[in-house]
């Protein structure tokens, strides 16, 4: 089978390797769609602590496909079942797992990080991860099902800041994650403002529920939000990017009793940010942060996609063959479109 293997920073090689053999308690999934996440690009460019030097790893964790083989002792799954495969697998025994936060398990494993992921024709699901397989409703495409994972992360954040009808919501970052935030918070009754530096992506945000877009490469975002709100500030501010300056600005933009969601993690070397905590104190702000999503979040996200109320399929603006995985990563990082998809079903580029 074809795989795109990460060998180290900036080094991904397309290889032919044997299809994985499975044991009695394991499952083999034929990957039909795997979308590119910002985390994939961060690993490609900076590495990951769970991928030690000298380790070969297949990246890709936003994936969906169909079951190709089922181990003799596996129950509840059959060959041909259409499934999504969320990445994070907890131990099932620690305090976080018991509370349902498998993504916060101190010993978590993850497809596309500590285990081979979806930039390949097949992925092996070990026994301890079989419970992560989520059925895809018949009318949901593989492409849409792959978006369940990033949507679940956005849903996890939403459940922390809880937009209410009539809230003014500022989303900083007009990428695919920003679009998912816009759609979800629009459904909750929010008035949506999206800020960013890409004119192409800002224009696209209007399709996903943005009432106002602000190019903060040309406009002072704090001043513009003060003008837009008559000095009142935003009810919810979501930093859907990895810019420490925007985390600082978020506290200034939020109004009294505002909620600030620090959604985007920061790159190594920029993670120490000086925040004006007096803004939190005197405006009585609630500052939240979330990472990843639980298995329950992914089930909820799949149900939301199945409802047809979210336009997730249009977020995939370019598709690539496994042979062109590096091009998919470059496209995703360029901001030229929205999400890139990698699949063995896509012809290789010449």
N, C-alpha and C positions, 0 to 999 in steps of 0.2 A: 504494500500500500504506500501511497505518497504521504509524506509528513513534511512539515516545516519545523525544523529543529533549532532551538536556541542553544548556541554553544558558549555564548558570552556576550558582553556588551557590543552591540553593533554587528553581531555575527549570527545570522540565521541562514541555515542551509536546507535546501529541499533535498530529501532523500527517499529512496525506496527501501522500506523495511518490511519484515514479515508482519502479517496481521496478528495481533496479540492472541495468544492462547488463553482460554479462560478455565477456571476451576469449577467445581460443583456449585459453589456459592456465589459465582460471579456472572456478570452480564457483559455482552459486547454490543456496543451501539454504533451503527453506521451514521456518521455525522452528515447531516444534510444542510445545516446552516450554522455558521459561527460568526458572530459579529465582533468587530474590533472595539475594545474598550481602551480608555486612556491608560489603564493599568498595564495593558499589553505594551503600549508604547513606552511607558516608564521602565518596564522590565527590559525591553529591547535597548533602550538608551542608557539605563543606569544600573541594571541588574536588580536582584531581589535577595533578601537575606535567607529566604527559603530555597534558593537555588545556589548552592555553594560553587565556587570556581571549579571547573572540570566536570560539572554535571551537565548532561544533555537533557533538554526539556522541550516538549511540545507545548507552546503557549495556546491561549484561547480558552475563555471560560464562559462566554455567552452563547450556549450551544443548544441545538435541538436536532433530533434525528429519529431513526427507527431501530428497534431492537433486531440485531442480526443473529445473535445466539443467546441462549439462556442456559445457565448451569443446571444440572439435574436436581439440585436441592433448592433451587430458587422458586418461590411461590409468588403468585400475583402478577407475573409478567409473562408475556408470550412473544415469540418471534413475530415481527411485523407491527408490534405496538409502536405508536408514535409517542415520543417522550421528549421532554426538556430535561436538562441535567444541570441544575444549579451547582456552583463550584464548591461552596464551603461545607465541610463535613466535620462535625464536632465529635468528641469522644463519647457523648451521651451520658456521662457520669458526673462531670464536674458541676459546680454551682451554676455557671452560666448556661450549660446545656440543659440542666434540670429546669431552669427558668424559661427555656425556649430560645435562648440567644446562642445558637450553635456557631454563629460567625465570631463570637467573642470567646470561644473555647481557647484556653491557653495552648492547647496542643492541637489546634485545628489543622486539617489538611485541606488542600484546595486543588481542584482540577485546573490545569494551566499554570500552576505555580509549583506546588510540591508534588503533584502528579501530572502525567501527560494530559493535555487538553485537546481542544477541538480543531486546531489547524492541521487536521489529518483526516484520512478517510474513515478511520475507526477509532473509537476510544474504549478502553477497558474500564469497567466499573467494578472495583473490588468489593468484596463481601460487605465491608463496613460502610460502603457508600451506596448500596443498592436502594436504600430508603430515600435517597435524593431524587430518584427517577420520578418525574411528574407527568402524568398522562396529558396529551395535547388533545383538546376537543376537536372533533372531526372537521369543523368548519374553520379552524385556525391553521394558518399556513406555518411551515417550519420557520420561515423568516420572522413572522410575528411572534412565534413561540420563543425564538432566541432573544427577543427584546424583553421577555418576562423578567430576566435577571436584572438588567439595569432599571427597569420600571420598579421592581421590588425594592431596590435601594432608595429610589425617590419616594416610594410609598412609606418606607421606614422613616425617612426624614419628615415627611408630612405628618405622620402620627405623633411626632415630637413637637412640632410647632403649631399644628392644628389651625389652618386657615379657616376663618368663619365668613359667612356671606357678608359682602360689603367691605371686607378688608382690602386695603391696597397692598399688593405684593410686588416687591422688587426682586427680580431674579438677575443676578450678575453672572453673565456667561451664556451666550446664545448658541451653544453647541447642542448635541443630541440630548444630553442630560438636562440642559436648560429647557429644551423643548418639552421633555417629559414633565418637568416641574411646572411649566406653563399650563400644559393640558390638565394636570391633576388639580392644580390650585384654581384653575378656571372652573372646573367641575364643582369645586367647593364653594363657588360664588365670589371668588376674589376678582378684583380689578387688577390686571396684570401689566406690569412694566418690565421690560427686558433691556438690560444694558450690556454693551460689549463693544469690541473694536472691529468686528468684521461686518462690513456693509451687506455682504451676501447673506450671511447667517441672520443678521438682524431683520432683513427683509423676509426671510423664511419664517421667522418667529411669529409674524402676523397670521400665518396659516395655523399656528398651534395655540392661538388664544391671546397673543399680546395685544393689548389695547394701545400701548405706547411703546416705542423703542427709542433708546438713547445711545448714540455713538459716543462713548466716553473717551475715545481717542481725540475727539474734536470738542467735547464739552466737559466742563467740570461737573462730575456726577453728583457730588454733594450739593453744589449750588443749584443744579438743575432739578434735583429732587425736592429741594426746599421751595423752589419756585412752583413746581408742579403740585405740591401739596399745600401751598399757602403757609409753609413753615411748620406744618403739623408733623410731617415725617411719615414714613411708611409703617404699616402695621406688622408686616412680615418682610424680612430681608434674607434672601438665600444666596450664599456665595457658591455658585455652581462653577467654580474655577479654582485655580491653584495660585492665586495672587495674594501675597500677604498684605499688600496695600489695600486691597478690596475688603479684607477682614477688618482693617482699621476703619475704613470708610463706612462699613455696614453699621457700626455702632453710632456713627454720627448721623446717618440717614434714618435710622429707626426712630419712631416717635415714642412718646410716653406709653408705657406698657407694651411696647413693641416686642416682637419675637425675632431673634436673629438665629439663623440656621447656618452654621459653619459646615457646609456640605463637602466642599472640596478639600482634600488633604493637600499639604504643602510639600514641595520637593525637598530632598535632603539638603541641608545647608541654609534653608530659608524657613525652617519650622519654628524658630524662636521669634515671636512677634510681640512688640510692645503695644499693648492695648490700653486705652484710657478707661480704666475701670470706674472712674467717676461717672462716665456716661451710663454705665450699667446701673450704678448706685442711684444717681439722681433722677434718671428717667424710668427706674424700676423695670429695666429690660429683663427679658428671659433669653439667655443665650444657650442654644442647644447645639449639639453636634451628633452625627450618627456615622457609622461606618458599615458598609456592606448591608446585608439583610439576612433575616432568618429564613428558614425553610418555609415557615408559615407565611412570611411576606411574599415569597415567590408563588405559593399557591394562590394567594389573594390577587397578585398581579396577573396570573394566568386567567383567573376568573374575570378580571377587569378587561383584559384583551378580548376574551370570548364574548363579552357583552357588546362589543362593537362600538363603544362610546369613545374610544381613544384611537386616533389615527397613527398607529405605531409603524405600520408597514412603509409609509412614505418616508420615514426617517432613514431607511436604507437607500442611499443615493448612488451607490456604486458597488458592483460585485466583482470578486476576483477569484481566480483558481488558486489552489494550494501552491502551485508553482510561483504565483505572483504575490505571496504573502507579504514580502517586504514592500512591494508597491502598495498593498492594502494599508500597511502601517503608515507609510509616507502620506498616502491620501488622507487617512484619518487625522494625521497631525497637521496637515496643511490648512484645514479650514475651508477647502474648496467646496465641499458639500457637507453632508451630515455623516451618517454612519457608513462604514465599509463592511461588506460581508465577504467571508471566505468560504468556499465550498468546492468539493470535488465535482459537483454537478456543473460548474462554470468552466467553459473552455479556457485554456491557457492563452495568454496574449503573445503575439509574435513580435 
